[in-house]
């Protein structure tokens, strides 16, 4: 009985650890994308080559608005397939 409680506690701590890791990496990638898509366009020109390339890039500015309709269609088809599977 004691070993199962200990193993559940370790598994719980492991899940919390991986949850925080995913949350931190997701936040870093989101902030990086937000900088590349929005914030860099509002800043004055920079002398840094990498930041200048990000500021001149137009791909990421249009990526999210053009992805939203496809996301809506994908979510609808996911919902429809779950309904068909549930009532089959």
Secondary structure as the mmCIF struct_conf table of DSSP 4:
data_model
#
loop_
_struct_conf.conf_type_id
_struct_conf.id
_struct_conf.beg_label_comp_id
_struct_conf.beg_label_asym_id
_struct_conf.beg_label_seq_id
_struct_conf.end_label_comp_id
_struct_conf.end_label_asym_id
_struct_conf.end_label_seq_id
HELX_RH_AL_P HELX_RH_AL_P1 UNK A 2 UNK A 34
HELX_RH_PI_P HELX_RH_PI_P1 UNK A 35 UNK A 39
HELX_RH_AL_P HELX_RH_AL_P2 UNK A 40 UNK A 42
BEND BEND1 UNK A 43 UNK A 43
HELX_LH_PP_P HELX_LH_PP_P1 UNK A 44 UNK A 45
BEND BEND2 UNK A 47 UNK A 47
HELX_RH_AL_P HELX_RH_AL_P3 UNK A 49 UNK A 56
HELX_RH_AL_P HELX_RH_AL_P4 UNK A 59 UNK A 86
TURN_TY1_P TURN_TY1_P1 UNK A 87 UNK A 87
#
